[in-house]
Amino acid sequence: MRITHLGHACLLVEAGGKRVLLDPGVFSADIADVTRLDAILVTHQHADHLDLLRIPGLLESNRQAMLYAEPQAVSAMGKAGIGAEPTVAGKVLTFGRLEVTPVGQMHALINEAMPRVGNLGLVLRADGEPSLFHPGDAYDVEPGQIDILALPLNAPWTAGRDTTAFAQRISPRVCIPIHDALLSGIGRQLYLSQVKSFGPEGMQVCDLSDGAPRDFT
């Protein structure tokens, strides 16, 4: 499995001979030139995970790619004239040898005054390769045994103690820090140090913020 962090919550994943893009949002600067995609998948409708202005260009550059999203995100795209297929919790999407399983239900609570929206995290598996879990914006999902966790570092809906508790519960071999666009450089290093200090014993923290692809076995 090859993973490239394209900023904030966006990951380009190459696994099972396929290329899929997860959560291309407004804080992800490096998505315009991504090509040869087999699928684009969106966990929920918030703009930092779904850039309605750039999705059409991505689809134009990747005419073979299928677009899948959490149902409320599909509705939001429909209003913008973008067609997409809804994901369903537990219903596996198959792209050759790559299987993607949506998991979860709701976005984490941000504020009592704000209505919660749907959120379906994504578990990616291909025989002979590591498994990857991208949770979107929720820490309450049970994805099963996971090798690589895309770990949201910072958000209005969480605290550092929740982040490390989530990593402890999932207990992956590797975590890839994501959801970090609101952090300064100094702040990001603080969050990373907490994950390294208080995360599960033996978990490797693999920082892909340089935008370079990394192979995982």
Stockholm file with secondary structure:
# STOCKHOLM 1.0

chainA/1-217         MRITHLGHACLLVEAGGKRVLLDPGVFSADIADVTRLDAILVTHQHADHLDLLRIPGLLESNRQAMLYAEPQAVSAMGKAGIGAEPTVAGKVLTFGRLEVTPVGQMHALINEAMPRVGNLGLVLRADGEPSLFHPGDAYDVEPGQIDILALPLNAPWTAGRDTTAFAQRISPRVCIPIHDALLSGIGRQLYLSQVKSFGPEGMQVCDLSDGAPRDFT
#=GR chainA/1-217 SS CEEEECSTTCEEEEETTEEEEECCCTTCTTCTTCCSCSEEEESCSSTTTCCTTTHHHHHHHCTTCEEEECHHHHHHHHHTTCCCEECCTTCCEEETTEEEEEECCBCCCCCTTSCCCBCCEEEEEETTSCCEEECCSCSCCCCCSCSEEEEECCCTTCCHHHHHHHHHHHCCSEEEEECCTTSCHHHHHHHHHHHHHHSCTTCEECCCTTCCCEECC
#=GC SS_cons         CEEEECSTTCEEEEETTEEEEECCCTTCTTCTTCCSCSEEEESCSSTTTCCTTTHHHHHHHCTTCEEEECHHHHHHHHHTTCCCEECCTTCCEEETTEEEEEECCBCCCCCTTSCCCBCCEEEEEETTSCCEEECCSCSCCCCCSCSEEEEECCCTTCCHHHHHHHHHHHCCSEEEEECCTTSCHHHHHHHHHHHHHHSCTTCEECCCTTCCCEECC
//
